[in-house]
Amino acid sequence: MKLFEKQDDKYCRAEVSTNIAKIYSTKGELDQALDYYKKSLNLWEQIGNKRNFAKNLMNIGHIYTDKGELDVALDYFKRSFEICKQIDEKQTLANSLGSIGINHAIKGELDIALDYFQQSLELCEQINDKQILAKNLGSVGIIHHSKGELNQALDYYQQSLQMNREIGNIDGVVIFLGNIGEIHRLKGELDEALSCYQESLQVYENIGGKSIPMALALVNSGLVYQQKGESKRALEYFGKGLEIFQDSGNIRRMAEVYFFEISLLIDINQIEQAKANLAKLLEINEKEENKLVDQMARVSEALLLKTNKRAKNRATAEELLSKVLEEEVINYEVFLVALTNLSELYLIELQLIGDEEVLVELKELMVKQLTLAKEQKSHTLLVETYFLQAQLALVELDIANAQLLLNQAQLIAEEKGLQRLAMKISSEYDFYFEEKEMWEEFTDNKPSISERLSHTRLEETIHRMIKKRAVEPPESIKEESILLLIVAEVGIPLFSQYFGPQAQVNDYLIGGFLTAINSFMQEAFASEGSIERIKHQDYTLVLQFKKTLAFCYVFKGLLTVQ
């Protein structure tokens, strides 16, 4: 560099500055990378090389994105975009379009983001640029991910990963391994998620670098270990990720890790360490004017107050959480933590005093949680919420609504490929089905709210959500398949398929099945897609209604979901 300065070779100085910046970026030293990119930018401007000037604007935008300063990053991307349009530089133009799309996606402006990605993909096809194409395939995956369309997102991520492997783009490989891992985590496939995160970490260990994607992989690994109940390893990975965020000066990400650690430390009863982390989070909150950090600080404070059994402290915790839930949703995870913990406080109060007013407040929280699930396109949360609402319907002795809500939960879990949740809901449906007579008796003798609560899974489910534990699939007790029937709306059987010896299902039994099916016909066809379960002697009939047809699966034992 000094030699080029003596010779006043601005072009070489600009190239060297850019390369040094890339090295710092790979190592996660973002401020140093930014300094060298800006030196290079100034030199390209002096030279009058608009092409490289536009590229460096892009590089600076990416650094600001990694630092969490999205509006600043967007400004640099748009400046690059305008210059590329003027000089018809299609490669950098495609890149800038994709980067603008990513920023809009991070902000939640998904339709705007998708428009930019589509423009970029068209340009990539024209110039056959695999590097940018790989990035934008992944970006489309991000949109599907944000919409909760997990299988579609997984498909785009895998295409992008494969292309990044082919072109040797290490950063791309690591990023999309992380994204694939996140899809598996959301689906409850924790071992698959961990495998992706560990592979991405191995890539960075091989090159000896530390970067924001590496830190995210560490933190995500910590979240998986937390879901698996391995608290010590979770804290270890949170700590490693935090160190990188501290080195890069990413305050928002540091605050997130403190937030994750506090809830985990409370979970394992390390209250003093949780208080120490809260002090660090509050210190950041005092220095930074950031709404998300402020919400994380208040929710964390409430979680610690909630550990104290004094009514005064729990009342303050309720107040803090309630205020956060009245504000805009800045971060889904933080809002959900506030919701579930306030739900638990209400549930404790309901168990103690059995007040109908508290039950109404708990129901209102579930409506808020349902809205959050729909807005965030979180089908996992949607299924969990419908299940919780079904439990509340049982407490209110609204058996028909409870069954409807369980049906909705089951249908969504199966449709969205959430197999573990689908198995869990199916198992809970069987549990409810076995106790249906008891609930029908409750409608007559009206036991106390406390007794009704004791027969639900409310406390267990809310507690699991607070601890961020993965859904454990029920013990698999394979059902004995008996018969598949398709029946017309008028009650006439159109198709039958026997499993096992046909002799075990006689005409009398078939007649009984048809009578049971016919009793549901008129009401069920009014709500197409609904699922009903009927008990007939030792058999269970699962019915689904589509247009003018009823599909009936007959089995013995407990139903498993494949």
C-alpha positions as CSV (number, residue, x, y, z in Angstrom):
1,M,0.0,0.0,0.0
2,K,2.8,2.4,0.9
3,L,4.5,1.7,-2.4
4,F,1.3,2.6,-4.3
5,E,0.9,5.8,-2.3
6,K,4.5,6.9,-3.2
7,Q,3.7,6.3,-6.8
8,D,0.3,7.9,-6.4
9,D,-1.3,4.9,-8.0
10,K,-4.9,5.5,-7.0
11,Y,-6.3,2.5,-8.9
12,C,-4.1,0.0,-7.1
13,R,-4.6,1.7,-3.7
14,A,-8.4,1.4,-4.3
15,E,-8.1,-2.3,-5.2
16,V,-5.9,-3.0,-2.2
17,S,-8.2,-1.1,0.2
18,T,-11.2,-3.1,-1.1
19,N,-9.3,-6.4,-0.6
20,I,-8.3,-5.4,3.0
21,A,-11.9,-4.5,3.7
22,K,-13.1,-7.9,2.5
23,I,-10.6,-9.6,4.9
24,Y,-11.8,-7.6,7.8
25,S,-15.4,-8.3,6.8
26,T,-14.8,-12.0,6.7
27,K,-13.2,-11.8,10.2
28,G,-16.2,-10.0,11.5
29,E,-14.3,-6.8,12.2
30,L,-17.0,-4.5,10.6
31,D,-15.7,-1.1,11.7
32,Q,-12.3,-1.7,10.1
33,A,-13.9,-3.1,7.0
34,L,-16.1,0.0,6.8
35,D,-13.1,2.3,7.1
36,Y,-11.3,0.6,4.2
37,Y,-14.4,0.4,2.0
38,K,-14.9,4.2,2.5
39,K,-11.2,4.8,1.6
40,S,-11.7,2.8,-1.5
41,L,-14.9,4.6,-2.4
42,N,-13.2,7.9,-2.2
43,L,-10.4,6.8,-4.5
44,W,-12.9,5.4,-7.1
45,E,-14.7,8.7,-7.0
46,Q,-11.4,10.6,-7.6
47,I,-10.5,8.2,-10.5
48,G,-14.0,8.6,-12.0
49,N,-14.6,4.8,-12.2
50,K,-18.4,4.7,-11.8
51,R,-18.6,0.9,-12.1
52,N,-16.3,0.2,-9.1
53,F,-17.7,3.2,-7.2
54,A,-21.2,1.6,-7.5
55,K,-19.7,-1.8,-6.3
56,N,-18.2,-0.2,-3.3
57,L,-21.5,1.5,-2.4
58,M,-22.9,-2.0,-2.4
59,N,-20.1,-3.3,-0.1
60,I,-20.7,-0.5,2.4
61,G,-24.4,-1.2,2.3
62,H,-23.8,-4.8,3.2
63,I,-21.6,-3.8,6.2
64,Y,-24.3,-1.5,7.5
65,T,-26.8,-4.3,7.1
66,D,-24.6,-6.6,9.2
67,K,-24.4,-3.8,11.8
68,G,-28.2,-3.6,11.9
69,E,-28.4,-0.1,10.4
70,L,-30.9,-0.9,7.7
71,D,-31.9,2.6,6.7
72,V,-28.3,3.6,6.1
73,A,-27.7,0.4,4.2
74,L,-30.7,1.0,2.0
75,D,-29.4,4.5,1.1
76,Y,-26.1,3.1,-0.2
77,F,-27.9,0.3,-2.1
78,K,-30.2,2.9,-3.8
79,R,-27.2,5.1,-4.7
80,S,-25.5,2.1,-6.3
81,F,-28.8,1.2,-8.2
82,E,-29.1,4.7,-9.7
83,I,-25.5,4.7,-10.9
84,C,-25.8,1.3,-12.4
85,K,-28.9,2.3,-14.4
86,Q,-27.0,5.3,-15.8
87,I,-24.0,3.2,-17.0
88,D,-26.0,0.0,-17.9
89,E,-23.9,-2.1,-15.4
90,K,-26.3,-5.1,-15.3
91,Q,-24.3,-7.3,-12.9
92,T,-24.1,-4.7,-10.1
93,L,-27.6,-3.6,-10.9
94,A,-28.9,-7.1,-10.3
95,N,-27.0,-7.2,-7.1
96,S,-28.3,-3.9,-5.8
97,L,-31.9,-4.9,-6.7
98,G,-31.5,-8.0,-4.6
99,S,-29.9,-6.2,-1.7
100,I,-32.7,-3.6,-1.7
101,G,-35.1,-6.5,-1.6
102,I,-33.4,-8.1,1.3
103,N,-33.6,-4.9,3.3
104,H,-37.3,-4.5,2.6
105,A,-37.8,-8.2,3.6
106,I,-36.0,-7.6,6.9
107,K,-38.3,-4.6,7.5
108,G,-41.3,-6.9,6.8
109,E,-42.3,-5.2,3.5
110,L,-42.6,-8.5,1.8
111,D,-44.4,-7.6,-1.4
112,I,-42.0,-4.7,-2.1
113,A,-39.1,-7.1,-1.5
114,L,-40.5,-9.8,-3.8
115,D,-40.8,-7.2,-6.6
116,Y,-37.1,-6.3,-6.3
117,F,-36.1,-10.0,-6.2
118,Q,-38.1,-10.7,-9.4
119,Q,-36.4,-7.8,-11.2
120,S,-33.0,-9.1,-10.1
121,L,-33.8,-12.7,-11.1
122,E,-34.7,-11.5,-14.6
123,L,-31.4,-9.7,-15.0
124,C,-29.5,-12.7,-13.6
125,E,-31.0,-14.9,-16.3
126,Q,-30.0,-12.4,-19.0
127,I,-26.4,-12.2,-17.9
128,N,-26.1,-15.8,-16.6
129,D,-24.6,-14.7,-13.3
130,K,-24.8,-17.8,-11.0
131,Q,-23.5,-15.9,-7.9
132,I,-26.2,-13.3,-7.9
133,L,-28.8,-15.9,-9.0
134,A,-27.9,-18.1,-6.0
135,K,-28.3,-15.1,-3.7
136,N,-31.7,-14.2,-5.1
137,L,-33.0,-17.8,-5.0
138,G,-32.2,-17.7,-1.4
139,S,-33.9,-14.3,-1.1
140,V,-37.1,-15.7,-2.5
141,G,-36.8,-18.4,0.0
142,I,-36.6,-15.7,2.7
143,I,-39.9,-14.3,1.5
144,H,-41.6,-17.8,1.7
145,H,-39.9,-18.2,5.1
146,S,-41.4,-14.9,6.3
147,K,-44.8,-16.0,5.1
148,G,-44.6,-19.2,7.1
149,E,-44.5,-21.3,3.9
150,L,-41.8,-23.5,5.2
151,N,-41.6,-26.2,2.6
152,Q,-41.4,-23.7,-0.3
153,A,-38.7,-21.8,1.6
154,L,-36.8,-25.0,2.2
155,D,-36.9,-25.7,-1.6
156,Y,-35.5,-22.3,-2.5
157,Y,-32.8,-22.4,0.2
158,Q,-31.6,-25.8,-1.0
159,Q,-31.4,-24.6,-4.6
160,S,-29.4,-21.6,-3.4
161,L,-27.1,-23.8,-1.2
162,Q,-26.4,-26.1,-4.0
163,M,-25.5,-23.3,-6.4
164,N,-23.3,-21.6,-3.8
165,R,-21.4,-24.9,-3.3
166,E,-20.9,-25.1,-7.1
167,I,-19.4,-21.6,-7.3
168,G,-17.4,-21.9,-4.1
169,N,-19.2,-19.0,-2.3
170,I,-18.4,-19.7,1.4
171,D,-20.5,-16.9,2.8
172,G,-23.5,-18.1,0.7
173,V,-23.0,-21.7,1.9
174,V,-22.9,-20.6,5.5
175,I,-25.9,-18.3,5.3
176,F,-28.2,-20.8,3.6
177,L,-27.1,-23.7,5.8
178,G,-28.2,-21.4,8.6
179,N,-31.6,-20.7,6.9
180,I,-32.2,-24.3,6.3
181,G,-31.4,-25.0,9.9
182,E,-33.9,-22.4,11.0
183,I,-36.6,-24.1,8.9
184,H,-35.9,-27.4,10.5
185,R,-36.0,-25.7,14.0
186,L,-39.4,-24.2,13.3
187,K,-40.7,-27.6,12.2
188,G,-39.4,-29.1,15.4
189,E,-36.7,-31.2,13.6
190,L,-34.0,-30.2,16.1
191,D,-31.3,-32.7,15.1
192,E,-31.5,-31.7,11.5
193,A,-31.4,-28.0,12.5
194,L,-28.3,-28.6,14.6
195,S,-26.6,-30.5,11.8
196,C,-27.0,-27.5,9.5
197,Y,-25.7,-25.0,12.1
198,Q,-22.7,-27.2,13.0
199,E,-21.8,-27.6,9.3
200,S,-21.8,-23.8,8.8
201,L,-19.7,-23.3,11.9
202,Q,-17.2,-25.9,10.7
203,V,-16.8,-23.9,7.4
204,Y,-15.8,-20.8,9.4
205,E,-13.5,-22.7,11.7
206,N,-11.7,-24.1,8.6
207,I,-11.0,-20.6,7.3
208,G,-10.3,-19.1,10.7
209,G,-12.7,-16.2,10.4
210,K,-15.4,-14.7,12.6
211,S,-18.4,-12.9,11.1
212,I,-22.1,-12.0,11.7
213,P,-23.4,-15.2,10.0
214,M,-21.0,-17.3,12.2
215,A,-22.3,-15.5,15.3
216,L,-25.9,-16.1,14.2
217,A,-25.1,-19.8,13.7
218,L,-23.7,-19.9,17.2
219,V,-26.8,-18.3,18.7
220,N,-29.2,-20.4,16.7
221,S,-27.3,-23.5,17.9
222,G,-27.8,-22.2,21.4
223,L,-31.6,-21.9,20.8
224,V,-31.7,-25.5,19.6
225,Y,-29.9,-26.8,22.6
226,Q,-32.3,-24.7,24.8
227,Q,-35.2,-26.4,23.0
228,K,-33.6,-29.8,23.6
229,G,-33.2,-29.0,27.3
230,E,-29.4,-28.8,27.2
231,S,-29.0,-25.6,29.1
232,K,-25.3,-25.7,29.7
233,R,-24.4,-26.1,26.0
234,A,-27.0,-23.5,25.1
235,L,-25.3,-20.9,27.3
236,E,-21.9,-21.9,25.9
237,Y,-23.1,-21.1,22.3
238,F,-24.9,-17.9,23.3
239,G,-21.6,-16.7,24.9
240,K,-19.5,-17.5,21.8
241,G,-22.0,-15.6,19.6
242,L,-22.1,-12.7,22.0
243,E,-18.4,-12.3,21.8
244,I,-18.5,-11.9,18.1
245,F,-21.3,-9.3,18.3
246,Q,-19.3,-7.4,20.9
247,D,-16.2,-7.4,18.7
248,S,-18.3,-6.1,15.7
249,G,-20.1,-3.5,17.7
250,N,-23.6,-4.8,16.9
251,I,-25.5,-3.5,19.9
252,R,-28.9,-4.8,18.8
253,R,-27.6,-8.4,18.4
254,M,-25.8,-8.1,21.8
255,A,-29.1,-7.1,23.4
256,E,-30.9,-10.1,21.8
257,V,-28.3,-12.5,23.2
258,Y,-28.7,-11.0,26.7
259,F,-32.5,-11.4,26.3
260,F,-32.2,-15.1,25.3
261,E,-29.7,-15.8,28.2
262,I,-31.9,-14.2,30.8
263,S,-34.9,-16.4,30.1
264,L,-32.7,-19.5,30.0
265,L,-30.9,-18.5,33.3
266,I,-34.3,-18.1,35.0
267,D,-35.3,-21.5,33.6
268,I,-32.3,-23.2,35.4
269,N,-32.7,-21.0,38.5
270,Q,-29.5,-19.0,38.1
271,I,-31.3,-15.9,39.2
272,E,-28.2,-13.8,40.2
273,Q,-26.6,-14.3,36.8
274,A,-29.9,-13.4,35.2
275,K,-29.9,-10.2,37.2
276,A,-26.4,-9.4,36.1
277,N,-27.4,-9.9,32.4
278,L,-30.4,-7.7,33.0
279,A,-28.1,-4.9,34.3
280,K,-26.1,-5.2,31.0
281,L,-29.3,-5.1,29.0
282,L,-30.5,-2.0,30.9
283,E,-27.2,-0.3,30.4
284,I,-27.5,-0.8,26.6
285,N,-31.1,0.5,26.8
286,E,-30.0,3.7,28.5
287,K,-27.4,4.4,25.8
288,E,-29.4,3.4,22.7
289,E,-32.6,4.8,21.5
290,N,-34.0,1.6,20.2
291,K,-37.6,0.5,20.7
292,L,-36.8,-3.2,20.4
293,V,-34.0,-3.1,23.0
294,D,-36.4,-1.1,25.3
295,Q,-39.0,-3.8,25.0
296,M,-36.5,-6.6,25.6
297,A,-35.3,-4.8,28.8
298,R,-38.9,-4.4,30.1
299,V,-39.9,-8.0,29.3
300,S,-36.7,-9.3,30.9
301,E,-37.3,-7.2,34.0
302,A,-40.9,-8.7,34.2
303,L,-39.5,-12.3,33.9
304,L,-37.3,-11.7,36.9
305,L,-40.1,-10.1,38.9
306,K,-42.3,-13.1,38.1
307,T,-39.8,-15.5,39.8
308,N,-40.6,-13.8,43.1
309,K,-43.8,-15.2,44.7
310,R,-44.8,-11.9,46.3
311,A,-48.1,-10.6,44.9
312,K,-46.6,-7.0,44.6
313,N,-43.8,-8.2,42.3
314,R,-46.1,-10.4,40.2
315,A,-48.5,-7.4,39.8
316,T,-45.6,-5.2,38.6
317,A,-44.6,-8.0,36.1
318,E,-48.2,-8.1,34.8
319,E,-48.2,-4.4,34.3
320,L,-44.8,-4.4,32.4
321,L,-45.9,-7.2,30.2
322,S,-49.3,-5.7,29.5
323,K,-47.8,-2.4,28.4
324,V,-45.5,-4.2,26.0
325,L,-48.4,-6.0,24.5
326,E,-50.2,-2.7,23.9
327,E,-47.4,-1.5,21.7
328,E,-46.5,-2.4,18.1
329,V,-44.9,-5.8,17.4
330,I,-41.3,-5.0,16.7
331,N,-39.9,-8.4,17.2
332,Y,-42.1,-11.6,17.1
333,E,-40.0,-13.5,19.6
334,V,-40.0,-10.7,22.2
335,F,-43.8,-10.2,21.8
336,L,-44.4,-13.9,22.2
337,V,-42.3,-14.2,25.3
338,A,-44.4,-11.3,26.8
339,L,-47.7,-13.1,25.8
340,T,-46.9,-16.5,27.1
341,N,-45.6,-15.2,30.4
342,L,-48.6,-13.0,31.0
343,S,-50.8,-15.9,30.1
344,E,-49.1,-18.0,32.8
345,L,-49.6,-15.2,35.4
346,Y,-53.3,-15.1,34.5
347,L,-53.6,-18.9,34.6
348,I,-52.0,-19.0,38.1
349,E,-54.6,-16.4,39.2
350,L,-57.4,-18.3,37.6
351,Q,-56.3,-21.5,39.4
352,L,-56.2,-19.7,42.7
353,I,-59.4,-17.7,42.7
354,G,-61.5,-19.2,39.8
355,D,-62.7,-15.8,38.7
356,E,-64.6,-15.7,35.4
357,E,-63.2,-12.2,34.7
358,V,-59.6,-13.7,34.7
359,L,-60.8,-16.4,32.3
360,V,-62.1,-13.6,29.9
361,E,-58.7,-11.9,30.1
362,L,-56.9,-15.1,29.3
363,K,-59.2,-15.6,26.3
364,E,-58.4,-12.1,25.1
365,L,-54.7,-12.9,25.3
366,M,-55.2,-15.9,23.2
367,V,-57.0,-13.8,20.6
368,K,-54.0,-11.5,20.6
369,Q,-51.7,-14.5,20.2
370,L,-53.8,-15.8,17.3
371,T,-53.5,-12.4,15.6
372,L,-49.8,-12.4,16.1
373,A,-49.5,-15.9,14.6
374,K,-51.5,-14.9,11.5
375,E,-49.6,-11.6,11.0
376,Q,-46.3,-13.3,11.3
377,K,-47.4,-16.3,9.2
378,S,-46.3,-18.6,12.0
379,H,-48.2,-21.8,11.4
380,T,-46.5,-23.4,14.4
381,L,-47.8,-20.7,16.7
382,L,-51.2,-20.8,15.0
383,V,-51.5,-24.5,15.7
384,E,-50.4,-24.1,19.3
385,T,-52.9,-21.2,19.8
386,Y,-55.8,-23.1,18.4
387,F,-54.9,-25.9,20.8
388,L,-54.8,-23.5,23.7
389,Q,-58.1,-22.0,22.7
390,A,-59.6,-25.5,22.5
391,Q,-58.5,-26.1,26.1
392,L,-60.1,-22.8,27.2
393,A,-63.3,-23.8,25.4
394,L,-63.3,-27.0,27.5
395,V,-63.0,-24.9,30.6
396,E,-66.1,-23.0,29.5
397,L,-67.8,-26.3,28.8
398,D,-68.2,-25.4,25.1
399,I,-67.4,-28.9,23.8
400,A,-68.5,-28.3,20.2
401,N,-66.1,-25.3,19.9
402,A,-63.3,-27.2,21.5
403,Q,-63.7,-30.0,18.9
404,L,-63.8,-27.4,16.1
405,L,-60.6,-25.8,17.3
406,L,-58.8,-29.1,17.7
407,N,-59.8,-29.9,14.1
408,Q,-58.4,-26.5,12.9
409,A,-55.1,-27.2,14.7
410,Q,-54.9,-30.7,13.2
411,L,-55.6,-29.6,9.6
412,I,-53.1,-26.8,9.7
413,A,-50.3,-28.9,11.2
414,E,-50.8,-31.6,8.6
415,E,-51.2,-29.2,5.7
416,K,-48.0,-27.3,6.6
417,G,-45.9,-30.4,7.2
418,L,-45.5,-29.8,11.0
419,Q,-45.5,-33.6,11.6
420,R,-44.5,-33.5,15.3
421,L,-47.2,-31.0,16.1
422,A,-49.7,-33.0,14.0
423,M,-48.8,-36.1,16.0
424,K,-49.1,-34.2,19.3
425,I,-52.5,-32.7,18.4
426,S,-53.8,-36.1,17.2
427,S,-52.7,-37.6,20.5
428,E,-54.4,-34.8,22.4
429,Y,-57.5,-35.4,20.3
430,D,-57.5,-39.1,21.4
431,F,-57.1,-38.0,25.0
432,Y,-60.1,-35.6,24.7
433,F,-62.1,-38.3,22.9
434,E,-61.5,-40.8,25.8
435,E,-62.7,-38.2,28.3
436,K,-65.6,-36.9,26.2
437,E,-68.3,-38.4,28.4
438,M,-66.7,-36.8,31.5
439,W,-66.8,-33.3,29.8
440,E,-70.4,-33.9,28.8
441,E,-71.2,-34.7,32.5
442,F,-69.4,-31.5,33.5
443,T,-71.9,-29.5,31.4
444,D,-74.6,-30.8,33.8
445,N,-73.0,-30.7,37.2
446,K,-70.8,-27.6,36.5
447,P,-67.7,-28.3,38.7
448,S,-65.4,-25.4,39.7
449,I,-63.1,-23.7,37.2
450,S,-60.1,-25.1,39.1
451,E,-61.3,-28.7,38.7
452,R,-62.0,-28.1,35.0
453,L,-58.5,-26.7,34.5
454,S,-57.0,-29.7,36.1
455,H,-58.4,-31.9,33.3
456,T,-56.8,-29.7,30.5
457,R,-53.3,-29.3,29.1
458,L,-53.3,-25.5,29.5
459,E,-50.6,-25.3,32.2
460,E,-48.4,-27.9,30.5
461,T,-48.6,-26.2,27.1
462,I,-48.0,-22.7,28.3
463,H,-45.1,-23.8,30.5
464,R,-43.5,-25.6,27.5
465,M,-43.8,-22.5,25.3
466,I,-42.2,-20.3,28.0
467,K,-39.3,-22.7,28.4
468,K,-39.1,-22.9,24.5
469,R,-39.1,-26.7,24.6
470,A,-39.7,-28.6,21.4
471,V,-42.9,-30.6,21.1
472,E,-42.1,-34.2,22.0
473,P,-44.0,-36.6,19.8
474,P,-46.2,-39.0,21.7
475,E,-45.3,-42.6,22.1
476,S,-46.1,-44.2,18.8
477,I,-48.7,-46.9,19.3
478,K,-49.5,-48.0,15.8
479,E,-53.2,-48.2,15.1
480,E,-54.8,-51.3,13.6
481,S,-56.2,-50.2,10.2
482,I,-59.6,-51.7,9.5
483,L,-61.4,-50.0,6.6
484,L,-61.4,-47.0,4.2
485,L,-64.9,-45.9,3.1
486,I,-66.0,-43.2,0.6
487,V,-69.6,-42.3,1.1
488,A,-71.8,-40.0,-1.0
489,E,-73.8,-37.1,0.6
490,V,-77.0,-39.2,0.3
491,G,-75.4,-41.9,2.5
492,I,-74.6,-44.4,-0.3
493,P,-71.1,-46.1,0.0
494,L,-69.2,-45.6,-3.2
495,F,-65.9,-47.3,-2.4
496,S,-64.5,-49.5,0.3
497,Q,-61.0,-50.9,1.0
498,Y,-60.4,-53.5,3.7
499,F,-57.1,-53.8,5.5
500,G,-56.4,-57.3,6.8
501,P,-59.0,-60.1,6.6
502,Q,-62.4,-58.9,5.3
503,A,-64.1,-61.4,7.5
504,Q,-63.5,-59.3,10.6
505,V,-65.8,-56.6,9.2
506,N,-69.3,-58.0,8.7
507,D,-72.4,-56.4,7.1
508,Y,-73.8,-55.6,10.5
509,L,-70.7,-53.7,11.5
510,I,-70.6,-51.8,8.1
511,G,-74.3,-50.9,8.7
512,G,-73.3,-49.5,12.1
513,F,-70.5,-47.4,10.5
514,L,-72.8,-46.0,7.9
515,T,-75.4,-45.1,10.5
516,A,-72.7,-43.3,12.5
517,I,-71.5,-41.5,9.4
518,N,-75.0,-40.5,8.3
519,S,-75.7,-38.9,11.7
520,F,-72.9,-36.3,10.9
521,M,-73.7,-35.8,7.2
522,Q,-75.9,-32.7,7.1
523,E,-74.0,-30.6,9.6
524,A,-70.5,-31.7,8.4
525,F,-71.1,-30.9,4.7
526,A,-71.9,-27.3,5.7
527,S,-68.2,-26.9,6.8
528,E,-66.2,-28.6,4.1
529,G,-62.8,-29.9,5.1
530,S,-63.8,-30.5,8.8
531,I,-62.7,-33.6,10.5
532,E,-64.9,-35.6,12.9
533,R,-64.2,-38.6,15.1
534,I,-66.8,-41.1,16.1
535,K,-66.6,-44.0,18.5
536,H,-68.5,-47.1,17.5
537,Q,-68.0,-50.2,19.7
538,D,-64.2,-50.8,19.8
539,Y,-63.6,-48.8,16.6
540,T,-62.8,-45.2,15.9
541,L,-64.0,-43.5,12.7
542,V,-62.1,-40.5,11.4
543,L,-64.3,-38.5,8.9
544,Q,-63.3,-35.8,6.5
545,F,-65.9,-34.1,4.3
546,K,-65.0,-32.7,0.8
547,K,-67.7,-31.3,-1.4
548,T,-70.4,-34.1,-1.7
549,L,-68.1,-36.9,-0.4
550,A,-67.3,-38.2,3.1
551,F,-64.0,-40.0,3.5
552,C,-64.0,-42.4,6.5
553,Y,-61.0,-44.2,8.0
554,V,-61.8,-46.9,10.5
555,F,-59.2,-48.2,13.0
556,K,-58.6,-49.7,16.4
557,G,-56.2,-48.4,19.0
558,L,-54.6,-44.9,18.9
559,L,-54.2,-42.9,15.7
560,T,-50.7,-42.0,14.6
561,V,-49.8,-39.3,12.1
562,Q,-47.4,-40.3,9.3
